[in-house]
Amino acid sequence: MAIATMITACLLITTQAEAKNERRAKHKSERIYGSLNLDEGQEKAIKDLNRKYAEKSKEQAKEQREKMRNNMLAMHESKQKELKEILTEDQYKEYNENINKQKKDFKGNKQRRKGHKR
């Protein structure tokens, strides 16, 4: 559950940052290019250039999210392997049951929260 929460938080932060960056880039473009009296061709070329680099930036962010997700999953697997070496078989089984119960409870609480509007 902690891994899923951390991944979700990272994705949320990244999505919010991307939206903020888009607004900031648009505002910056208006400030920088606004006084240059660009003709239609120049405006289109600059818009295309900005779009090109925005796509590159977006793709890079996506790759970083995927890399982070893979790293988090690998770390989780490594921890589970080490935990399994520490606990007895019965303890590890009970541990997994507790984790599954916690996940189920979390999902149930999440559903109840969705139904309850503030």
C-alpha positions as CSV (number, residue, x, y, z in Angstrom):
1,M,0.0,0.0,0.0
2,A,2.8,2.4,0.8
3,I,4.3,1.9,-2.6
4,A,1.0,2.6,-4.4
5,T,0.5,5.7,-2.3
6,M,4.0,7.0,-3.1
7,I,3.6,6.3,-6.8
8,T,0.2,8.0,-6.8
9,A,1.6,11.0,-5.0
10,C,4.5,11.2,-7.4
11,L,2.2,11.1,-10.4
12,L,-0.1,13.7,-8.9
13,I,2.7,16.1,-8.2
14,T,4.1,15.5,-11.7
15,T,0.7,16.2,-13.4
16,Q,0.2,19.4,-11.4
17,A,3.8,20.5,-12.2
18,E,3.2,19.9,-15.9
19,A,0.0,22.1,-15.9
20,K,1.8,24.8,-14.0
21,N,4.7,24.7,-16.4
22,E,2.3,25.0,-19.4
23,R,0.7,28.1,-17.9
24,R,4.1,29.6,-17.0
25,A,5.5,28.9,-20.5
26,K,2.4,30.5,-22.2
27,H,2.8,33.6,-20.0
28,K,6.5,33.7,-20.5
29,S,6.0,33.5,-24.3
30,E,3.6,36.4,-24.3
31,R,6.0,38.5,-22.3
32,I,9.0,37.6,-24.5
33,Y,7.4,37.6,-27.9
34,G,4.5,40.0,-27.4
35,S,6.4,43.2,-28.2
36,L,8.3,41.8,-31.3
37,N,5.5,42.4,-33.8
38,L,5.8,38.9,-35.2
39,D,4.2,38.1,-38.6
40,E,1.9,35.1,-38.9
41,G,4.7,32.9,-40.1
42,Q,6.9,33.7,-37.2
43,E,4.0,33.2,-34.7
44,K,3.3,29.8,-36.2
45,A,7.0,28.8,-36.3
46,I,7.4,29.8,-32.6
47,K,4.2,28.0,-31.6
48,D,5.4,24.9,-33.4
49,L,8.8,25.2,-31.8
50,N,7.3,25.5,-28.4
51,R,4.9,22.6,-29.0
52,K,7.9,20.5,-30.2
53,Y,9.9,21.1,-27.0
54,A,6.8,20.8,-24.8
55,E,6.3,17.3,-26.3
56,K,9.9,16.4,-25.7
57,S,9.6,17.6,-22.1
58,K,6.4,15.7,-21.6
59,E,8.0,12.5,-23.0
60,Q,11.0,13.0,-20.7
61,A,8.7,13.4,-17.7
62,K,6.8,10.2,-18.7
63,E,10.0,8.3,-18.9
64,Q,11.1,9.6,-15.5
65,R,7.7,8.5,-14.0
66,E,8.1,5.1,-15.5
67,K,11.7,4.8,-14.2
68,M,10.6,5.9,-10.7
69,R,7.7,3.4,-10.7
70,N,10.0,0.6,-11.7
71,N,12.6,1.6,-9.1
72,M,9.9,1.7,-6.4
73,L,8.6,-1.7,-7.4
74,A,12.1,-3.2,-7.4
75,M,12.7,-1.7,-4.0
76,H,9.4,-3.2,-2.7
77,E,10.3,-6.6,-4.1
78,S,13.7,-6.4,-2.5
79,K,12.2,-5.5,0.9
80,Q,9.7,-8.3,0.6
81,K,12.5,-10.8,-0.1
82,E,14.5,-9.6,2.9
83,L,11.4,-9.6,5.1
84,K,10.7,-13.2,4.1
85,E,14.2,-14.1,5.3
86,I,13.5,-12.5,8.7
87,L,10.0,-13.8,9.4
88,T,9.0,-17.4,9.8
89,E,6.8,-18.9,7.1
90,D,3.7,-18.5,9.4
91,Q,4.6,-14.9,10.3
92,Y,5.1,-14.0,6.7
93,K,1.8,-15.5,5.8
94,E,0.1,-13.6,8.5
95,Y,2.0,-10.4,7.5
96,N,0.6,-10.8,3.9
97,E,-2.9,-11.4,5.3
98,N,-2.6,-8.2,7.3
99,I,-1.4,-6.3,4.3
100,N,-4.3,-7.6,2.2
101,K,-6.8,-6.7,4.9
102,Q,-5.3,-3.2,5.1
103,K,-5.6,-2.8,1.3
104,K,-9.2,-4.0,1.5
105,D,-10.0,-1.6,4.3
106,F,-8.4,1.3,2.5
107,K,-10.4,0.6,-0.7
108,G,-13.6,0.4,1.4
109,N,-12.9,3.6,3.1
110,K,-12.0,5.2,-0.2
111,Q,-15.4,4.2,-1.6
112,R,-17.2,5.5,1.4
113,R,-15.4,8.8,1.1
114,K,-16.3,9.1,-2.6
115,G,-20.0,8.7,-1.6
116,H,-19.7,11.3,1.1
117,K,-19.6,14.8,-0.3
118,R,-18.4,17.6,2.0
